[in-house]
Amino acid sequence: MKALFAGSFDPVTTGHLNLIMRASRMFEEVVVAVMINPAKKTALSKEKRMELLKKCTGHLNNVKIVEEDGLTVDAAWKHDCGVLVRGIRNGKDTDYEIELEYYNKRLSPALETVYLSTKPELMHVSSTRVKELILFGRDVKGLVPELIREEVEELLSK
């Protein structure tokens, strides 16, 4: 079975990577979709976000990185995925994800959603906070995959 994990990944964090790695052990293939969210202003280009994700997931043979700009349910069907993988860090995420699942089910009743709770040590990691820390010249070690940390720090400190 194929699963879709969608997000803006601006930038990819250790939390994102942990979820991708866990999903790759659960599903035959995981399609990671770099989405364009019109409600979010991104700091990194779509191309750069895809490049960074590819670097971080290159060792995972069953993970494919794609770009999408529509609805997540449409991306899932486009890539023949019957499952959406979603990460949950806290109660706020839970409320948001349950509401999102309601609308996804209205649009695509056969599409299932699997929630993966974040590891406790990663539950406060967010792309927004990573960008803020870098903006103020603070350390993001452990928050961004080490393989791309220096590159992300350089890109976002400008």
Helices and strands as residue ranges (DSSP letters): E 2-7, H 14-26, E 29-35, H 46-57, E 63-68, H 72-78, E 83-88, H 91-107, E 112-117, G 120-122, H 127-135, H 149-156
